[in-house]
Amino acid sequence: MKPTRVTNRIRALRFAHDEMTQADLSDRIGVTRQTLIAIEQGRYSPSLEMAFRIARAFKVPLDDVFEYPEEPS
């Protein structure tokens, strides 16, 4: 897997939502905990559908979870 430049706030959002565990979130969105860990650590980019599922689990817009840095001009 190629590392991604996409960053995320999944860990911070989990803690803001009653300290939701990785297992709780992975169950909610239908992936293994290992997959969620890889996404959370930025080692793996989720599909667009998975990204929306993660955002919906926290009831926030996609932009509140994921960020893609601007290309330097």
Contact map, one row per residue, 1 for C-alpha under 8 A:
1110000000000000000000000000000000000000001100000000000000000000000000000
1111000000000000000000000000000000000000001100000000000000000000000000000
1111100000000000000000000000000000000000011100000000000000000000000000000
0111111000000000000000000000000000000000011110000000000000000000000000000
0011111000000000000000000000000000000000010000000000000000000000000110000
0001111100000000000000000000000000000000010010000000000000000000011110000
0001111110000000000000000000000000000000010000000000000000000000011100000
0000011111000000000000000000000000000001010000000000000000000000111000000
0000001111111000000000000000000000000001000000000000000000000001110000000
0000000111111100000000000000000000000001000000000000000000000000100000000
0000000011111110000000000000000000000001000000000000000000000000000000000
0000000011111111000000000000000000000000000000000000000000000000000000000
0000000011111111100000000000000000000000000000000000000001000000100000000
0000000001111111111111000000000000000000000000000000000000000000000000000
0000000000111111111100000000000000000000000000000000000000000000000000000
0000000000011111111000000000000000000000000000000000000000000000000000000
0000000000001111111100000000000000000000000000000000000001000000000000000
0000000000000111111100000000000000000000000000000000000000000000000000000
0000000000000111111110000000000000000000000000000000000000000000000000000
0000000000000110111111011000000000000000000000000000000000000000000000000
0000000000000100001111111000000000000000000000000000000000000000000000000
0000000000000100000111111100000010011000000000000000000000000000000000000
0000000000000000000011111110000110000000000000000000000000000000000000000
0000000000000000000111111111000000000000000000000000000000000000000000000
0000000000000000000111111111100000000000000000000000010010000000000000000
0000000000000000000001111111111110010000000000000000000000000000000000000
0000000000000000000000111111111110000000000000000000000000000000000000000
0000000000000000000000011111110000000000000000000000000010000000000000000
0000000000000000000000001111111000000000000000000100110010000000000000000
0000000000000000000000000111111100000000000000000000000000000000000000000
0000000000000000000000000110111110110000000000000000000000000000000000000
0000000000000000000000100110011111110000000000000000000000000000000000000
0000000000000000000001100110001111111000000000000000000000000000000000000
0000000000000000000000000000000111111100000000000000000000000000000000000
0000000000000000000000000000001111111110000100000000000000000000000000000
0000000000000000000001000100001111111111000000000000000000000000000000000
0000000000000000000001000000000011111111100000000000000000000000000000000
0000000000000000000000000000000001111111111100000000000000000000000000000
0000000000000000000000000000000000111111111111000000000000000000000000000
0000000111100000000000000000000000011111111000000000000000000000000000000
0000000000000000000000000000000000001111111100000000000000000000000000000
0011111100000000000000000000000000000111111110000000000000000000000000000
1111000000000000000000000000000000000111111110000000000000000000000000000
1111000000000000000000000000000000100110111111000000000000000000000000000
0001010000000000000000000000000000000010011111100000000000000000000000000
0000000000000000000000000000000000000010000111111110000000000000000000000
0000000000000000000000000000000000000000000011111110000000000000000000000
0000000000000000000000000000000000000000000001111111000000000000000000000
0000000000000000000000000000000000000000000001111111100000000000000000000
0000000000000000000000000000100000000000000001111111110000000000000000000
0000000000000000000000000000000000000000000001111111111000000100010000000
0000000000000000000000000000000000000000000000011111111100000100000000000
0000000000000000000000000000100000000000000000001111111110000000000000000
0000000000000000000000001000100000000000000000000111111111000000100000000
0000000000000000000000000000000000000000000000000011111111111101100000000
0000000000000000000000000000000000000000000000000001111111111000000000000
0000000000000000000000001001100000000000000000000000111111110000000000000
0000000000001000100000000000000000000000000000000000011111110000000000000
0000000000000000000000000000000000000000000000000000001111111000000000000
0000000000000000000000000000000000000000000000000000001111111101100000000
0000000000000000000000000000000000000000000000000000001100111111100000000
0000000000000000000000000000000000000000000000000011001000011111110000000
0000000000000000000000000000000000000000000000000000000000001111111000000
0000000010000000000000000000000000000000000000000000001000011111111000000
0000000111001000000000000000000000000000000000000000011000011111111000000
0000011110000000000000000000000000000000000000000010000000000111111100000
0000011100000000000000000000000000000000000000000000000000000011111110000
0000111000000000000000000000000000000000000000000000000000000000011111000
0000110000000000000000000000000000000000000000000000000000000000001111100
0000000000000000000000000000000000000000000000000000000000000000000111110
0000000000000000000000000000000000000000000000000000000000000000000011111
0000000000000000000000000000000000000000000000000000000000000000000001111
0000000000000000000000000000000000000000000000000000000000000000000000111
